Each structure stands twice: as C-alpha cells, then as structure tokens.
Amino acid sequence: MHIHEYQAKSLFRQFNIQTPEAVLIDHVSQASDACTSLAGELWVVKAQVHAGGRGKGGGVILCRSISEVENACNQLIGSNLITPQTDAKGLPVHQLLIEGGQNIERELYLGLLVDRQTQKITILASTEGGMDIEKVAAETPDKIIKFGVDPLGVLTEDDCISIASKLKLEGKLVNHFTKTLLGLYEIFTTKDVSLIEINPLITTAENNLLALDGKIDFDDNALYRHEDIVELRDTSQEDEKENEASEHQLNYISLDGTIGCMVNGAGLAMATMDLIEHHGGSPANFLDVGGGTTAERVAKAFELIQTEDNVEGVLVNIFGGIVRCDLIAEGILQAIDKVGVVIQVWDLSPPQTMAWVAKRMRQHGMHPTPDAVRLLTERIEGNLLAANQEINKL
C-alpha cells in the first residue's frame, strides 16, 4: 500500500525525523493563507500523487510570489499528473503540499528496503540525491552505499555514524543523520514497511538535515496489524479494477497486452505470462484467483477481464489439485450467462478438467487444448488461417 508524501512526512515527524514546514490544501482559495503562514518569500507547490518523478512531470513548481503559487495551484488541482512512473492517463491531483523554500547546500539519498537475495534489511545511501537517482544507480552504482542489517539484529548508532562518514557528513549533521536513520529503521520494522526513502535528504545553510520528500510503501499482507495505516489509503490513486478485484480477494494487475489470463497461483501466473510472450503474444493482465476460490469469485474475475478494452482472447490455466477445475469452469459459465462472451477462451490443462466440464465449455465456445497458448497467440497476432484450421479440429 502506498501513501502520499504529506502522510509519510507526518509519520517521519512522529519518529523525530525533521521535515520542512508545510501546509496541505485542496482548493486554490487556501493558497494565500498557506503562503503567509510559512516564513520567507519562496515556496514550493507539490502535487500529492502516488508516483515518483513528479518534478519531471511538472508536479513540483517553485514559486517566488503568492500569485505564482495561486497560478500553480490552479494548474495542478483537478488535473491528472503524468510522470515517468504513471501510465498515459496519469493520476488525479486532489491535494497540494505547499512548503517554504530552503537554503539547500547538498542533496542526499537515503532509503531502506527488503533485500530478498541477502535476506536482510538493506540501507541505501548516496551523495547524489535528487531527481536523477535512478540514473545514478544505473550508470554509477559505485556511488550507492549499501549496508545490510540482519532483521533479527539491530541497527546501532555506530552503524549510522559509519554511513554518515561515507556521505561526508560532519559535526552536528552526523547526529542529525543518526537520528534520521534510526527513525527510518524504527518505522520500517514496526510498521511492516517494504520500502521507505527520502529523496532528497538535504543539508541546509543553517546546518540542518531535512527530509525534503518522503515515500513509504507498506506490506499489504501485514495491514491487518495496522489499522492506523489502513486509514491513510487513498483509493483515488489506485486502479479501479484492481480495487474491485481486491474486494473479492483476487490478485489482479492490469497490463497493456491483448491476451487476458486467469490462473491459480502467482508463480504459475507469471510463468503463463512468460509463455504467452514466448509465443509472440502479450498478456493483458496478471490474475491469480487463489487456491480457496469459489465459482462466484471466478465469475467476478472473468467479468473483470472482459472489461479490459484491449483484451481479444482469454487464456485459462488452472493447476488441478490446488483448486477444483470444475469450480473454475462453473465460474466462467456463470460469467458467460451474466454478461455474455465475445472473446475466445482457452484452457491449458484439460487432463485436470472432467469430461462433462470440457463438454459444457465447448458448448459455450471455449476450447480446452494443451496447445492453448500457441493457438490463441496465433489467432490474435494475425496467423488466423493456420490457427483456425487447427481450432476446427478440436
């Protein structure tokens, strides 16, 4: 689960991490009062969306007068912000964070994530913070400092001081950095976080260390332990289909391809998507119906797939034993009866499908076959003659 920058910074402050003074607004009429409540004559207007790269997308605007702030607010509120991390539609901007300008001397990067390869909590830090940290990581990885912490161990002050030294911090900035990193680590471990980062973490002319931006991603599987975090969720920033799928205990992610997928098990779902790509096709979604599914849930899954405008065919790949294949077939048939079918459906593994189920599927225009991936891909990608000749033999 993602949260907004202003929410992340609120959590930062609870753990003694310093952030700039700021005011959250949702209407341009609040802009003038927000500016006057902040010291100085320089302000930054920041769109609150669940995506990085806001600066590159025009979602972070530096203003030198209140009228410029109001113009920026008019430009952003109610718009859809497109960044390198959003799709072509972008994300809706409902709120803005107005911050006072800072006397920035250095921009650092600081983040924590779960490193599954080393099975540790990995701290990432760099002297090259800012908008191009991804470029730094790709082109000059030696500028990224990595430090692993055993999840059963602790992060010590000495560890923090060592990292601060590598970042070339001195004096009281070392103490500020130690408090900041220990605070991030405590948030990470107590709130079941999967990723937390400050980019940039700035040093100022006043010798302060401030989190100029903040990002936190939480482990969805642990949210039941954190009702306070669940309350921060903003569904307007999430895909409507994925939200609807989540309500029915389905794992669904929309993609850009033409072949819809219905699979049980995340690993099998990813392997099925790879198989589609191998045969020259492109998956339209990731969909894991799970092991304890019902016919009704499958029907909902099938309905979701059919609402994707780009879907031209659906591949059903169910591993028998994890879930009853007749339940899957029954759910598909329920969806057909409810909303109708205008696309081809294929079942990859008929040996796990009872004969009467296979017969009913054929009666509804579905084709159980071990060659489902190849035939469906050929049909959709243009080799219609060869595909239809083989389909007619089924």
C-alpha positions in Angstrom: 0.0 0.0 0.0 1.3 3.5 -0.9 0.7 6.7 0.9 1.1 10.4 0.0 4.2 12.5 0.7 2.4 14.6 3.3 1.3 11.4 5.1 4.8 10.0 5.0 6.2 13.2 6.5 3.7 13.2 9.2 4.9 9.7 10.2 8.5 10.9 9.9 7.9 13.7 12.5 6.4 11.1 14.9 9.8 9.4 14.8 12.0 12.5 15.2 12.8 13.0 11.5 12.9 16.7 10.6 10.8 17.9 7.7 10.2 21.4 6.2 7.2 23.4 7.4 4.3 22.9 5.1 0.6 23.4 4.6 -1.8 20.9 2.9 -4.5 22.5 0.7 -7.2 21.1 -1.6 -8.5 24.4 -3.1 -6.8 27.4 -4.7 -8.6 29.8 -2.2 -6.4 28.3 0.6 -3.1 29.1 -1.2 -2.6 32.7 0.0 -3.1 31.9 3.7 -0.8 28.9 3.3 1.9 31.1 2.0 1.6 33.8 4.7 1.8 31.1 7.4 5.1 30.0 6.0 8.3 32.1 6.6 10.1 33.5 3.6 9.3 34.6 0.1 10.0 31.3 -1.7 7.5 28.5 -1.9 7.3 25.0 -3.5 3.9 23.7 -4.7 3.9 19.9 -4.8 1.2 17.7 -6.3 0.2 14.8 -4.0 0.0 11.7 -6.1 1.2 8.1 -5.6 4.0 8.3 -8.2 7.7 9.3 -8.3 9.1 11.6 -10.9 6.7 14.5 -10.1 9.3 17.1 -10.8 9.9 15.8 -14.3 6.2 15.7 -14.8 5.6 19.3 -13.8 4.1 18.4 -10.4 6.7 20.3 -8.3 6.7 24.0 -9.0 9.0 26.6 -7.5 7.2 30.0 -6.9 8.5 33.4 -5.9 5.3 35.2 -5.2 1.8 34.4 -3.9 0.3 35.0 -7.3 2.7 32.4 -8.8 1.6 30.0 -6.1 -2.0 30.6 -6.9 -1.3 30.0 -10.6 0.5 26.8 -9.8 -2.5 25.6 -7.7 -4.9 26.4 -10.5 -2.8 24.5 -12.9 -2.5 21.3 -10.7 -5.6 20.9 -8.6 -8.2 18.8 -10.6 -5.6 17.8 -13.2 -4.1 14.4 -14.0 -0.4 14.4 -13.4 1.6 12.3 -15.8 5.1 11.3 -14.7 7.7 8.7 -15.8 6.1 6.3 -13.3 2.4 6.7 -14.3 0.6 5.4 -17.3 -0.6 7.7 -20.1 -3.7 8.7 -18.2 -1.7 9.9 -15.2 -3.0 10.2 -11.6 -5.6 12.7 -10.3 -4.4 15.6 -8.2 -6.8 16.4 -5.3 -4.4 17.9 -2.8 -1.2 20.1 -2.8 1.5 20.4 -0.3 2.9 24.0 -0.1 6.4 24.2 1.6 8.6 27.1 2.4 11.8 27.3 0.3 15.0 26.0 1.7 18.7 27.1 1.5 19.9 23.8 0.1 23.6 23.0 0.2 23.6 19.3 -0.6 21.1 16.7 -1.7 21.5 13.2 -0.4 19.5 10.0 -0.9 18.5 7.6 2.0 16.3 4.6 1.8 15.6 1.1 3.2 14.2 -1.9 1.5 13.9 -5.7 1.9 16.7 -7.4 0.0 15.4 -10.9 -0.6 18.7 -12.0 -2.1 20.7 -11.3 1.1 17.6 -11.8 3.3 18.5 -8.5 5.1 17.1 -5.1 5.5 19.3 -3.1 3.2 20.1 0.6 3.8 20.8 2.5 0.6 22.5 6.0 0.7 24.1 8.3 -1.8 25.7 11.7 -2.0 23.9 12.1 -5.4 20.3 12.6 -4.2 17.6 14.3 -6.3 15.5 13.6 -9.4 18.2 11.5 -11.2 18.9 8.9 -8.5 17.7 6.2 -10.8 20.2 7.3 -13.4 22.9 7.3 -10.8 22.1 3.8 -9.7 22.1 2.6 -13.3 25.2 4.4 -14.6 27.4 4.8 -11.5 26.4 2.1 -9.0 29.6 2.7 -7.1 28.0 6.0 -5.8 25.3 4.0 -4.0 26.3 3.0 -0.4 24.8 -0.3 0.7 24.6 -1.6 4.3 22.7 -4.7 5.3 21.1 -5.3 8.7 20.0 -8.7 9.9 16.3 -8.5 10.6 16.9 -10.4 13.9 19.6 -7.9 14.8 19.6 -4.2 15.4 20.9 -1.0 13.7 23.4 0.7 16.0 24.5 4.3 16.3 28.0 3.2 15.2 26.4 1.8 12.0 24.7 5.2 11.4 27.9 7.1 12.1 29.8 4.9 9.6 27.3 5.6 6.9 27.3 9.3 7.7 31.1 9.3 7.3 30.8 7.8 3.8 28.3 10.5 2.9 30.9 13.1 4.1 28.8 14.5 6.8 30.5 16.3 9.7 29.7 17.9 13.0 26.2 18.1 14.2 24.9 16.8 10.9 26.2 13.4 11.9 24.0 13.5 14.9 21.0 14.6 12.8 21.7 11.8 10.3 21.9 9.2 13.1 18.5 10.3 14.5 17.0 10.3 11.0 18.3 6.8 10.0 17.3 5.3 13.4 13.9 6.8 12.9 13.5 5.4 9.4 14.6 2.0 10.7 12.1 2.0 13.5 9.3 3.0 11.1 10.4 0.2 8.7 10.4 -2.5 11.4 7.4 -1.5 13.5 5.1 -0.6 10.6 5.8 -3.6 8.3 7.2 -1.4 5.6 8.6 -2.8 2.3 10.2 0.4 1.1 10.9 3.7 2.7 13.0 6.5 1.2 13.9 10.2 1.5 14.9 11.8 -1.8 16.3 14.3 -1.4 17.6 14.4 2.2 19.0 17.9 2.2 21.6 19.7 4.3 20.9 23.5 4.6 23.0 26.6 5.0 21.7 26.6 8.6 23.4 23.2 9.2 20.1 21.3 9.4 19.2 18.0 7.8 15.7 17.9 6.4 13.5 15.3 4.6 12.5 17.3 1.6 10.5 14.4 0.2 9.2 11.1 1.6 8.0 7.8 0.2 6.7 4.8 2.2 5.3 1.5 0.8 3.6 -0.9 3.3 3.4 -4.7 3.1 -0.3 -5.4 2.1 -0.2 -8.7 3.9 0.6 -7.1 7.3 -2.0 -4.3 7.1 -4.4 -6.2 9.4 -1.9 -5.2 12.2 -2.0 -1.5 11.4 -5.5 0.0 11.3 -3.9 3.5 11.6 -2.1 2.9 8.3 -5.1 1.5 6.5 -6.9 4.7 7.3 -4.3 6.6 5.1 -5.3 4.7 2.0 -6.3 6.9 -1.0 -8.3 4.7 -3.4 -8.5 7.5 -6.0 -4.8 6.8 -6.7 -5.4 3.2 -7.4 -6.6 1.2 -10.4 -10.4 0.8 -10.1 -10.3 -2.8 -11.5 -7.6 -3.7 -9.0 -9.6 -2.3 -6.2 -12.7 -4.2 -7.2 -10.6 -7.4 -7.5 -9.1 -6.9 -4.1 -12.6 -6.6 -2.6 -13.3 -10.1 -4.0 -9.9 -11.5 -2.8 -8.5 -11.6 -6.2 -4.9 -10.5 -7.1 -5.3 -8.5 -10.3 -3.0 -6.2 -12.2 -3.9 -4.5 -15.5 -1.3 -4.7 -18.3 -1.1 -3.4 -21.9 -1.4 -6.7 -23.9 -4.2 -8.4 -25.7 -4.5 -11.8 -24.0 -6.3 -12.0 -20.7 -5.1 -14.5 -18.2 -6.9 -16.4 -15.5 -4.5 -18.6 -13.4 -4.3 -20.0 -9.9 -1.1 -19.3 -8.1 1.2 -16.3 -8.5 4.1 -18.4 -9.7 2.0 -20.2 -12.3 0.5 -16.8 -13.4 4.0 -15.4 -14.1 5.1 -18.5 -15.9 1.9 -18.3 -18.0 2.6 -14.7 -18.9 6.2 -15.7 -19.9 4.7 -18.5 -22.1 2.5 -16.0 -23.9 5.4 -13.7 -24.5 7.5 -16.7 -25.7 4.8 -17.4 -28.4 4.8 -13.8 -29.6 1.8 -12.6 -27.6 1.3 -10.1 -24.8 -0.6 -10.5 -21.6 -3.4 -8.1 -20.8 -3.3 -8.7 -17.1 -2.0 -10.7 -14.1 -4.7 -12.5 -12.3 -4.3 -15.0 -9.5 -7.7 -16.4 -8.4 -6.0 -18.2 -5.4 -6.4 -21.7 -4.0 -9.5 -21.3 -2.0 -11.6 -19.7 -4.7 -15.3 -20.1 -5.4 -17.3 -20.2 -8.6 -18.7 -16.7 -7.8 -15.2 -15.3 -7.3 -14.1 -16.8 -10.6 -17.2 -15.3 -12.3 -16.1 -11.9 -11.0 -12.6 -12.4 -12.2 -13.8 -13.3 -15.7 -16.0 -10.2 -15.7 -13.0 -8.0 -14.8 -11.0 -9.4 -17.6 -13.8 -8.7 -20.1 -14.0 -5.1 -19.1 -10.5 -4.5 -20.5 -10.9 -2.9 -23.9 -7.7 -4.3 -25.2 -8.5 -8.0 -24.5 -9.0 -10.1 -27.6 -8.8 -13.5 -26.0 -8.6 -15.2 -22.6 -6.3 -18.0 -21.5 -7.4 -20.1 -18.5 -4.5 -22.1 -17.0 -5.6 -23.9 -13.8 -3.4 -26.4 -11.9 -5.7 -29.2 -10.7 -5.4 -30.1 -7.0 -4.8 -26.6 -5.8 -8.4 -25.7 -6.8 -11.2 -27.8 -8.3 -11.2 -27.2 -12.1 -15.0 -27.7 -12.2 -15.4 -24.7 -9.9 -13.3 -22.6 -12.3 -15.4 -23.8 -15.3 -18.6 -23.2 -13.4 -17.5 -19.6 -12.5 -16.7 -18.9 -16.2 -20.0 -20.3 -17.2 -21.8 -18.1 -14.7 -20.0 -15.1 -16.1 -21.0 -16.1 -19.6 -24.6 -16.3 -18.6 -24.4 -13.0 -16.8 -22.5 -10.8 -19.3 -22.0 -12.8 -22.4 -18.8 -13.6 -24.1 -17.4 -12.0 -27.2 -13.8 -13.4 -26.9 -12.2 -16.8 -27.2 -11.4 -18.7 -24.0 -8.8 -21.4 -23.8 -8.0 -23.9 -21.1 -4.3 -25.0 -21.0 -4.6 -28.2 -19.0 -7.7 -30.4 -19.9 -6.4 -33.5 -18.2 -7.5 -31.8 -14.9 -10.9 -30.9 -16.3 -13.6 -33.6 -16.1 -15.2 -34.6 -19.4 -18.6 -33.1 -18.7 -16.9 -29.8 -17.8 -15.0 -29.8 -21.0 -18.2 -30.6 -23.0 -20.0 -27.7 -21.3 -17.1 -25.4 -22.1 -17.1 -26.4 -25.8 -20.9 -25.7 -25.9 -20.1 -22.1 -24.8 -17.4 -21.6 -27.4 -14.4 -22.5 -25.3 -11.6 -24.8 -26.5 -9.8 -27.0 -24.0 -6.4 -27.8 -25.5 -2.8 -28.4 -24.5 -1.7 -26.0 -27.3 -3.9 -23.2 -26.0 -1.1 -20.6 -25.7 0.3 -21.1 -29.2 -3.1 -21.3 -30.9 -4.6 -18.3 -29.1 -1.5 -16.2 -29.8 -1.5 -17.1 -33.4 -5.2 -16.3 -33.7 -4.8 -12.9 -32.0 -1.4 -11.9 -33.5 -2.5 -12.4 -37.1 -1.9 -16.0 -38.2 -5.6 -16.6 -38.5 -5.7 -19.2 -41.3 -3.3 -21.6 -39.6 -4.9 -21.1 -36.2 -8.5 -21.6 -37.4 -7.5 -24.8 -39.3 -6.2 -26.3 -36.1 -9.1 -24.9 -34.0 -11.7 -26.5 -36.2 -10.1 -29.9 -35.4 -10.7 -29.5 -31.6 
